[in-house]
């Protein structure tokens, strides 16, 4: 689990095919990676990945074919920057919202506009996810916890403060670019519970 509060911006040093999957070597930037060990979870642009090994110039993660099909990680090349967040611990501050790192799809940035010292962004997500995005609800965009300000169909608006634009990769994003999108966990499981309640329980062998 994560919080959507980015701890550092890393740099992809190598991106190479690994069978049907992909392997990334990432330089961790300001992230204190001394405590990270193989097997630990790490959010890379909002995607929960497992650290495979550590190297002198960073750490290695594998990206499965399923993750490649649902996220932007397949587009990463050497030199690209990514948002990084280590997994939540029991002593971690919950500054954003609960994020699983299981990306639901990608959202396209339609426009960004100044709003005082902040910025307003409008994005379009997959139509199948529109019902999960609610005004004043939470979303995770490229690993960043944000509040939804307005919704119109599959399009939604968020506001970004200067700090977020400065310490994450969002400050460099341009209209037309796509970012990983994770809907709120509560919305996802609430729908599942409601659907299950409408179906009679199956008879199980004992």
DRENPA-3360 file (N, C-alpha, C; in nm, 2 decimals, always signed):
BEGIN
1 = XXXXXXXX = +0.08/-0.12/+0.00/+0.00/+0.00/+0.00/+0.09/+0.12/+0.00 ~ +0.03/+0.23/-0.05/+0.10/+0.36/-0.07/+0.01/+0.47/-0.03 ~ +0.06/+0.60/-0.03/-0.03/+0.71/+0.01/-0.04/+0.81/-0.11 ~ +0.03/+0.80/-0.21/+0.02/+0.90/-0.32/+0.10/+1.02/-0.29 ~ +0.19/+1.01/-0.19/+0.28/+1.12/-0.16/+0.42/+1.09/-0.21 ~ +0.46/+1.14/-0.33/+0.59/+1.11/-0.39/+0.70/+1.14/-0.30 ~ +0.80/+1.05/-0.29/+0.91/+1.07/-0.20/+1.04/+1.12/-0.28 ~ +1.04/+1.09/-0.41/+1.15/+1.13/-0.49/+1.12/+1.11/-0.64;
9 = XXXXXXXX = +1.20/+1.18/-0.72/+1.19/+1.16/-0.87/+1.31/+1.08/-0.91 ~ +1.29/+0.97/-0.97/+1.40/+0.88/-1.02/+1.42/+0.90/-1.17 ~ +1.53/+0.84/-1.22/+1.56/+0.85/-1.36/+1.58/+0.70/-1.42 ~ +1.51/+0.67/-1.52/+1.53/+0.54/-1.59/+1.67/+0.54/-1.66 ~ +1.75/+0.45/-1.61/+1.88/+0.44/-1.67/+1.89/+0.33/-1.79 ~ +1.80/+0.23/-1.77/+1.79/+0.13/-1.88/+1.65/+0.07/-1.88 ~ +1.60/+0.04/-2.00/+1.47/-0.02/-2.01/+1.49/-0.13/-2.12 ~ +1.47/-0.25/-2.09/+1.50/-0.36/-2.18/+1.40/-0.47/-2.18;
17 = XXXXXXXX = +1.37/-0.53/-2.29/+1.27/-0.65/-2.29/+1.33/-0.76/-2.20 ~ +1.23/-0.83/-2.14/+1.27/-0.95/-2.06/+1.17/-1.06/-2.08 ~ +1.18/-1.13/-2.20/+1.08/-1.22/-2.24/+0.96/-1.14/-2.29 ~ +0.84/-1.17/-2.23/+0.72/-1.09/-2.26/+0.71/-0.97/-2.17 ~ +0.80/-0.96/-2.07/+0.79/-0.85/-1.97/+0.90/-0.75/-2.01 ~ +0.93/-0.66/-1.91/+1.02/-0.56/-1.93/+1.10/-0.54/-1.80 ~ +1.23/-0.51/-1.81/+1.31/-0.48/-1.69/+1.36/-0.34/-1.69 ~ +1.35/-0.27/-1.58/+1.39/-0.13/-1.57/+1.50/-0.12/-1.46;
25 = XXXXXXXX = +1.60/-0.04/-1.50/+1.71/+0.00/-1.40/+1.68/+0.15/-1.37 ~ +1.65/+0.18/-1.25/+1.61/+0.31/-1.21/+1.71/+0.37/-1.11 ~ +1.76/+0.49/-1.14/+1.84/+0.57/-1.04/+1.75/+0.64/-0.95 ~ +1.76/+0.62/-0.82/+1.66/+0.67/-0.72/+1.65/+0.81/-0.69 ~ +1.74/+0.90/-0.74/+1.73/+1.04/-0.71/+1.76/+1.06/-0.56 ~ +1.67/+1.14/-0.50/+1.68/+1.17/-0.36/+1.62/+1.06/-0.27 ~ +1.57/+0.96/-0.32/+1.51/+0.85/-0.24/+1.62/+0.78/-0.16 ~ +1.60/+0.76/-0.03/+1.70/+0.68/+0.05/+1.67/+0.54/+0.02;
33 = XXXXXXXX = +1.75/+0.48/-0.06/+1.73/+0.34/-0.10/+1.81/+0.24/-0.02 ~ +1.88/+0.29/+0.08/+1.96/+0.20/+0.17/+1.88/+0.09/+0.24 ~ +1.76/+0.13/+0.28/+1.67/+0.04/+0.35/+1.59/-0.05/+0.25 ~ +1.60/-0.03/+0.12/+1.52/-0.11/+0.03/+1.60/-0.24/+0.01 ~ +1.52/-0.35/+0.00/+1.58/-0.49/-0.02/+1.51/-0.56/-0.13 ~ +1.57/-0.65/-0.20/+1.50/-0.73/-0.30/+1.37/-0.79/-0.24 ~ +1.27/-0.78/-0.31/+1.14/-0.83/-0.26/+1.05/-0.72/-0.21 ~ +1.11/-0.60/-0.18/+1.03/-0.49/-0.14/+0.94/-0.43/-0.25;
41 = XXXXXXXX = +0.83/-0.37/-0.21/+0.74/-0.31/-0.31/+0.77/-0.16/-0.32 ~ +0.76/-0.11/-0.44/+0.79/+0.03/-0.47/+0.69/+0.08/-0.57 ~ +0.64/+0.20/-0.55/+0.55/+0.26/-0.66/+0.63/+0.34/-0.76 ~ +0.62/+0.30/-0.88/+0.69/+0.37/-0.99/+0.59/+0.44/-1.08 ~ +0.58/+0.57/-1.08/+0.47/+0.64/-1.15/+0.33/+0.58/-1.11 ~ +0.32/+0.54/-0.99/+0.19/+0.49/-0.94/+0.17/+0.34/-0.95 ~ +0.26/+0.27/-1.01/+0.25/+0.12/-1.03/+0.33/+0.05/-0.92 ~ +0.27/-0.04/-0.85/+0.33/-0.12/-0.75/+0.42/-0.22/-0.82;
49 = XXXXXXXX = +0.55/-0.21/-0.80/+0.65/-0.31/-0.86/+0.73/-0.37/-0.75 ~ +0.79/-0.48/-0.78/+0.88/-0.55/-0.68/+1.02/-0.53/-0.72 ~ +1.10/-0.48/-0.62/+1.24/-0.46/-0.64/+1.31/-0.60/-0.66 ~ +1.38/-0.62/-0.77/+1.44/-0.75/-0.80/+1.58/-0.75/-0.74 ~ +1.66/-0.64/-0.76/+1.79/-0.64/-0.72/+1.84/-0.49/-0.71 ~ +1.95/-0.47/-0.64/+2.01/-0.34/-0.63/+2.14/-0.34/-0.71 ~ +2.17/-0.22/-0.76/+2.29/-0.20/-0.84/+2.36/-0.08/-0.79 ~ +2.48/-0.06/-0.84/+2.56/+0.06/-0.79/+2.49/+0.19/-0.83;
57 = XXXXXXXX = +2.42/+0.19/-0.94/+2.36/+0.31/-0.98/+2.21/+0.31/-0.97 ~ +2.15/+0.22/-0.89/+2.01/+0.22/-0.87/+1.96/+0.09/-0.83 ~ +1.83/+0.06/-0.88/+1.77/-0.07/-0.85/+1.70/-0.12/-0.97 ~ +1.67/-0.25/-0.97/+1.61/-0.31/-1.08/+1.47/-0.36/-1.05 ~ +1.37/-0.34/-1.13/+1.24/-0.39/-1.12/+1.19/-0.45/-1.25 ~ +1.10/-0.55/-1.23/+1.04/-0.62/-1.35/+0.90/-0.56/-1.37 ~ +0.86/-0.55/-1.49/+0.73/-0.50/-1.53/+0.66/-0.61/-1.61 ~ +0.55/-0.67/-1.56/+0.48/-0.78/-1.62/+0.41/-0.74/-1.75;
65 = XXXXXXXX = +0.37/-0.83/-1.83/+0.30/-0.80/-1.95/+0.16/-0.74/-1.92 ~ +0.10/-0.79/-1.81/-0.03/-0.73/-1.77/-0.01/-0.58/-1.73 ~ +0.09/-0.55/-1.66/+0.12/-0.41/-1.62/+0.15/-0.33/-1.74 ~ +0.22/-0.38/-1.84/+0.25/-0.31/-1.96/+0.13/-0.28/-2.04 ~ +0.03/-0.36/-2.03/-0.09/-0.35/-2.11/-0.19/-0.24/-2.05 ~ -0.17/-0.21/-1.92/-0.26/-0.12/-1.86/-0.20/+0.02/-1.82 ~ -0.07/+0.03/-1.83/+0.00/+0.15/-1.78/+0.09/+0.21/-1.89 ~ +0.15/+0.32/-1.85/+0.25/+0.39/-1.94/+0.39/+0.34/-1.93;
73 = XXXXXXXX = +0.41/+0.23/-1.84/+0.55/+0.19/-1.82/+0.62/+0.13/-1.94 ~ +0.54/+0.08/-2.04/+0.59/+0.03/-2.16/+0.65/+0.14/-2.25 ~ +0.62/+0.26/-2.22/+0.67/+0.38/-2.30/+0.80/+0.43/-2.25 ~ +0.84/+0.39/-2.13/+0.96/+0.45/-2.07/+1.09/+0.41/-2.14 ~ +1.17/+0.51/-2.16/+1.31/+0.49/-2.22/+1.41/+0.55/-2.13 ~ +1.54/+0.52/-2.16/+1.65/+0.57/-2.08/+1.64/+0.72/-2.08 ~ +1.65/+0.78/-1.96/+1.65/+0.93/-1.94/+1.52/+0.98/-1.89 ~ +1.41/+0.90/-1.91/+1.28/+0.94/-1.86/+1.28/+0.95/-1.70;
81 = XXXXXXXX = +1.20/+1.04/-1.65/+1.19/+1.05/-1.50/+1.06/+0.99/-1.46 ~ +1.06/+0.94/-1.33/+0.95/+0.87/-1.28/+0.93/+0.91/-1.13 ~ +0.81/+0.91/-1.09/+0.77/+0.94/-0.95/+0.80/+0.81/-0.87 ~ +0.86/+0.82/-0.75/+0.89/+0.71/-0.67/+0.83/+0.72/-0.53 ~ +0.77/+0.61/-0.48/+0.73/+0.61/-0.34/+0.75/+0.47/-0.28 ~ +0.82/+0.46/-0.17/+0.83/+0.32/-0.11/+0.70/+0.29/-0.04 ~ +0.68/+0.16/-0.01/+0.56/+0.11/+0.05/+0.53/+0.17/+0.18 ~ +0.40/+0.18/+0.21/+0.36/+0.24/+0.34/+0.39/+0.14/+0.45;
89 = XXXXXXXX = +0.43/+0.19/+0.57/+0.46/+0.11/+0.69/+0.36/+0.16/+0.80 ~ +0.35/+0.08/+0.91/+0.26/+0.12/+1.01/+0.29/+0.25/+1.08 ~ +0.42/+0.30/+1.06/+0.46/+0.42/+1.12/+0.46/+0.54/+1.02 ~ +0.42/+0.51/+0.90/+0.42/+0.62/+0.80/+0.30/+0.71/+0.82 ~ +0.32/+0.84/+0.78/+0.21/+0.94/+0.78/+0.13/+0.91/+0.66 ~ -0.01/+0.92/+0.68/-0.10/+0.90/+0.57/-0.14/+1.04/+0.52 ~ -0.05/+1.10/+0.44/-0.07/+1.23/+0.40/-0.16/+1.25/+0.28 ~ -0.18/+1.14/+0.20/-0.26/+1.15/+0.08/-0.39/+1.07/+0.10;
97 = XXXXXXXX = -0.40/+0.95/+0.03/-0.51/+0.86/+0.05/-0.45/+0.72/+0.03 ~ -0.53/+0.62/+0.07/-0.48/+0.48/+0.05/-0.47/+0.45/-0.10 ~ -0.36/+0.41/-0.15/-0.33/+0.37/-0.29/-0.27/+0.23/-0.29 ~ -0.33/+0.15/-0.38/-0.28/+0.01/-0.39/-0.16/+0.00/-0.48 ~ -0.15/+0.09/-0.58/-0.05/+0.07/-0.68/-0.09/-0.02/-0.80 ~ -0.22/-0.06/-0.79/-0.28/-0.14/-0.90/-0.35/-0.04/-1.00 ~ -0.28/+0.00/-1.10/-0.33/+0.10/-1.19/-0.45/+0.04/-1.27 ~ -0.56/+0.13/-1.28/-0.68/+0.09/-1.35/-0.68/+0.12/-1.50;
105 = XXXXXXXX = -0.60/+0.22/-1.54/-0.60/+0.26/-1.68/-0.51/+0.39/-1.69 ~ -0.52/+0.45/-1.81/-0.44/+0.57/-1.83/-0.54/+0.69/-1.86 ~ -0.49/+0.81/-1.82/-0.57/+0.93/-1.84/-0.49/+1.02/-1.93 ~ -0.55/+1.09/-2.02/-0.48/+1.18/-2.11/-0.50/+1.32/-2.06 ~ -0.39/+1.40/-2.05/-0.40/+1.54/-2.02/-0.45/+1.62/-2.13 ~ -0.57/+1.69/-2.12/-0.63/+1.76/-2.22/-0.58/+1.91/-2.22 ~ -0.57/+1.97/-2.11/-0.52/+2.10/-2.10/-0.48/+2.13/-1.95 ~ -0.39/+2.23/-1.94/-0.35/+2.28/-1.81/-0.35/+2.43/-1.81;
113 = XXXXXXXX = -0.40/+2.49/-1.71/-0.42/+2.64/-1.71/-0.38/+2.70/-1.57 ~ -0.32/+2.81/-1.57/-0.28/+2.88/-1.44/-0.41/+2.91/-1.36 ~ -0.40/+2.90/-1.23/-0.51/+2.94/-1.14/-0.44/+3.00/-1.02 ~ -0.41/+3.13/-1.03/-0.33/+3.19/-0.92/-0.19/+3.13/-0.93 ~ -0.14/+3.09/-0.81/-0.01/+3.02/-0.80/-0.02/+2.87/-0.84 ~ -0.15/+2.82/-0.85/-0.17/+2.68/-0.87/-0.20/+2.66/-1.02 ~ -0.24/+2.54/-1.06/-0.28/+2.51/-1.19/-0.40/+2.42/-1.19 ~ -0.49/+2.44/-1.29/-0.60/+2.35/-1.31/-0.57/+2.26/-1.43;
121 = XXXXXXXX = -0.60/+2.14/-1.41/-0.58/+2.04/-1.52/-0.71/+1.97/-1.55 ~ -0.73/+1.95/-1.68/-0.84/+1.87/-1.73/-0.79/+1.74/-1.80 ~ -0.84/+1.63/-1.75/-0.79/+1.50/-1.81/-0.91/+1.42/-1.85 ~ -0.89/+1.32/-1.94/-0.99/+1.23/-1.98/-0.94/+1.09/-1.96 ~ -1.02/+1.01/-1.88/-0.99/+0.87/-1.85/-1.07/+0.78/-1.93 ~ -1.05/+0.65/-1.92/-1.13/+0.55/-1.99/-1.28/+0.56/-1.95 ~ -1.37/+0.55/-2.04/-1.51/+0.56/-2.02/-1.55/+0.46/-1.91 ~ -1.49/+0.34/-1.91/-1.53/+0.24/-1.81/-1.50/+0.28/-1.67;
129 = XXXXXXXX = -1.41/+0.37/-1.65/-1.38/+0.42/-1.51/-1.45/+0.54/-1.47 ~ -1.53/+0.60/-1.56/-1.59/+0.73/-1.53/-1.68/+0.72/-1.41 ~ -1.75/+0.61/-1.39/-1.85/+0.61/-1.27/-1.78/+0.60/-1.14 ~ -1.65/+0.57/-1.14/-1.58/+0.56/-1.01/-1.52/+0.70/-0.97 ~ -1.52/+0.80/-1.06/-1.45/+0.93/-1.03/-1.56/+1.03/-0.99 ~ -1.55/+1.07/-0.86/-1.65/+1.16/-0.81/-1.59/+1.29/-0.77 ~ -1.67/+1.40/-0.78/-1.63/+1.53/-0.73/-1.59/+1.53/-0.59 ~ -1.48/+1.58/-0.55/-1.42/+1.59/-0.42/-1.37/+1.45/-0.37;
137 = XXXXXXXX = -1.37/+1.35/-0.46/-1.31/+1.22/-0.43/-1.17/+1.22/-0.46 ~ -1.10/+1.11/-0.43/-0.96/+1.10/-0.45/-0.92/+1.02/-0.57 ~ -0.82/+1.05/-0.64/-0.76/+0.97/-0.75/-0.61/+0.97/-0.73 ~ -0.54/+0.88/-0.80/-0.40/+0.88/-0.80/-0.35/+0.89/-0.94 ~ -0.28/+0.99/-0.97/-0.23/+1.02/-1.11/-0.08/+1.02/-1.12 ~ -0.03/+0.92/-1.19/+0.12/+0.90/-1.20/+0.18/+0.89/-1.06 ~ +0.11/+0.83/-0.97/+0.16/+0.81/-0.84/+0.13/+0.92/-0.74 ~ +0.06/+1.03/-0.78/+0.04/+1.15/-0.70/-0.11/+1.15/-0.66;
145 = XXXXXXXX = -0.13/+1.16/-0.53/-0.27/+1.17/-0.47/-0.33/+1.31/-0.50 ~ -0.44/+1.31/-0.57/-0.51/+1.44/-0.60/-0.66/+1.43/-0.57 ~ -0.72/+1.55/-0.55/-0.86/+1.56/-0.53/-0.93/+1.60/-0.66 ~ -1.04/+1.54/-0.69/-1.11/+1.57/-0.81/-1.20/+1.69/-0.78 ~ -1.19/+1.79/-0.87/-1.26/+1.92/-0.85/-1.39/+1.92/-0.92 ~ -1.40/+1.86/-1.04/-1.52/+1.86/-1.12/-1.51/+1.73/-1.21 ~ -1.63/+1.69/-1.25/-1.64/+1.57/-1.34/-1.75/+1.60/-1.45 ~ -1.72/+1.56/-1.57/-1.81/+1.56/-1.68/-1.79/+1.44/-1.77;
153 = XXXXXXXX = -1.87/+1.34/-1.75/-1.85/+1.22/-1.82/-1.72/+1.15/-1.79 ~ -1.64/+1.13/-1.89/-1.50/+1.06/-1.86/-1.40/+1.17/-1.84 ~ -1.43/+1.30/-1.84/-1.34/+1.41/-1.82/-1.35/+1.45/-1.68 ~ -1.24/+1.49/-1.62/-1.24/+1.54/-1.48/-1.13/+1.65/-1.46 ~ -1.14/+1.73/-1.36/-1.05/+1.84/-1.34/-0.99/+1.82/-1.20 ~ -0.86/+1.85/-1.19/-0.79/+1.85/-1.06/-0.71/+1.98/-1.05 ~ -0.67/+2.02/-0.93/-0.59/+2.14/-0.90/-0.45/+2.09/-0.85 ~ -0.35/+2.15/-0.89/-0.21/+2.12/-0.85/-0.15/+2.24/-0.79;
161 = XXXXXXXX = -0.09/+2.22/-0.67/-0.03/+2.33/-0.60/+0.12/+2.34/-0.65 ~ +0.19/+2.45/-0.63/+0.32/+2.47/-0.68/+0.42/+2.36/-0.62 ~ +0.40/+2.32/-0.50/+0.49/+2.22/-0.44/+0.48/+2.09/-0.52 ~ +0.36/+2.04/-0.55/+0.34/+1.92/-0.63/+0.41/+1.93/-0.77 ~ +0.39/+2.04/-0.83/+0.45/+2.07/-0.96/+0.60/+2.07/-0.96 ~ +0.66/+2.11/-0.84/+0.80/+2.12/-0.83/+0.87/+1.98/-0.79 ~ +0.81/+1.90/-0.71/+0.87/+1.79/-0.65/+0.83/+1.66/-0.72 ~ +0.75/+1.66/-0.82/+0.71/+1.54/-0.89/+0.73/+1.57/-1.04;
169 = XXXXXXXX = +0.70/+1.46/-1.12/+0.72/+1.48/-1.27/+0.60/+1.55/-1.33 ~ +0.50/+1.58/-1.25/+0.38/+1.65/-1.31/+0.41/+1.79/-1.37 ~ +0.51/+1.85/-1.31/+0.54/+1.99/-1.36/+0.59/+1.99/-1.51 ~ +0.63/+1.88/-1.56/+0.68/+1.87/-1.70/+0.58/+1.81/-1.79 ~ +0.47/+1.77/-1.75/+0.37/+1.71/-1.84/+0.31/+1.81/-1.93 ~ +0.28/+1.76/-2.05/+0.22/+1.85/-2.15/+0.09/+1.79/-2.21 ~ +0.00/+1.87/-2.26/-0.13/+1.82/-2.31/-0.10/+1.71/-2.42 ~ -0.18/+1.61/-2.42/-0.16/+1.50/-2.51/-0.09/+1.38/-2.44;
177 = XXXXXXXX = -0.02/+1.41/-2.33/+0.05/+1.30/-2.26/-0.05/+1.22/-2.18 ~ -0.02/+1.09/-2.16/-0.10/+1.00/-2.08/-0.03/+0.97/-1.95 ~ -0.11/+0.95/-1.84/-0.05/+0.92/-1.71/-0.13/+0.80/-1.65 ~ -0.07/+0.73/-1.56/-0.13/+0.62/-1.49/-0.24/+0.67/-1.40 ~ -0.35/+0.60/-1.40/-0.47/+0.65/-1.32/-0.51/+0.53/-1.24 ~ -0.53/+0.56/-1.11/-0.59/+0.46/-1.01/-0.71/+0.53/-0.95 ~ -0.82/+0.46/-0.95/-0.94/+0.52/-0.89/-0.93/+0.49/-0.74 ~ -1.03/+0.55/-0.67/-1.03/+0.53/-0.52/-1.06/+0.39/-0.48;
185 = XXXXXXXX = -0.99/+0.33/-0.39/-1.02/+0.20/-0.35/-1.16/+0.18/-0.30 ~ -1.21/+0.28/-0.22/-1.34/+0.26/-0.17/-1.45/+0.24/-0.28 ~ -1.44/+0.32/-0.39/-1.53/+0.31/-0.50/-1.52/+0.17/-0.56 ~ -1.40/+0.12/-0.58/-1.38/-0.01/-0.64/-1.45/-0.12/-0.56 ~ -1.42/-0.13/-0.43/-1.48/-0.24/-0.35/-1.62/-0.22/-0.32 ~ -1.67/-0.09/-0.31/-1.81/-0.07/-0.28/-1.90/-0.13/-0.40 ~ -1.85/-0.11/-0.52/-1.93/-0.16/-0.63/-1.93/-0.32/-0.63 ~ -1.82/-0.37/-0.60/-1.81/-0.52/-0.59/-1.90/-0.58/-0.48;
193 = XXXXXXXX = -1.90/-0.51/-0.37/-1.99/-0.55/-0.26/-2.14/-0.54/-0.30 ~ -2.17/-0.44/-0.37/-2.31/-0.42/-0.41/-2.35/-0.52/-0.51 ~ -2.26/-0.55/-0.60/-2.29/-0.66/-0.70/-2.31/-0.79/-0.64 ~ -2.22/-0.82/-0.54/-2.23/-0.95/-0.47/-2.35/-0.96/-0.39 ~ -2.40/-0.85/-0.33/-2.52/-0.86/-0.25/-2.64/-0.89/-0.34 ~ -2.64/-0.85/-0.47/-2.75/-0.88/-0.56/-2.76/-1.02/-0.61 ~ -2.65/-1.10/-0.59/-2.65/-1.23/-0.64/-2.66/-1.33/-0.53 ~ -2.75/-1.43/-0.54/-2.77/-1.53/-0.43/-2.64/-1.60/-0.40;
201 = XXXXXX = -2.61/-1.63/-0.28/-2.48/-1.70/-0.25/-2.48/-1.84/-0.31 ~ -2.37/-1.89/-0.36/-2.36/-2.02/-0.43/-2.36/-2.13/-0.32 ~ -2.40/-2.25/-0.36/-2.39/-2.36/-0.26/-2.25/-2.42/-0.28 ~ -2.18/-2.43/-0.17/-2.05/-2.49/-0.17/-2.05/-2.63/-0.12 ~ -1.96/-2.71/-0.17/-1.95/-2.84/-0.12/-1.88/-2.83/+0.02 ~ -1.92/-2.92/+0.11/-1.86/-2.91/+0.24/-1.79/-3.05/+0.27;
% end
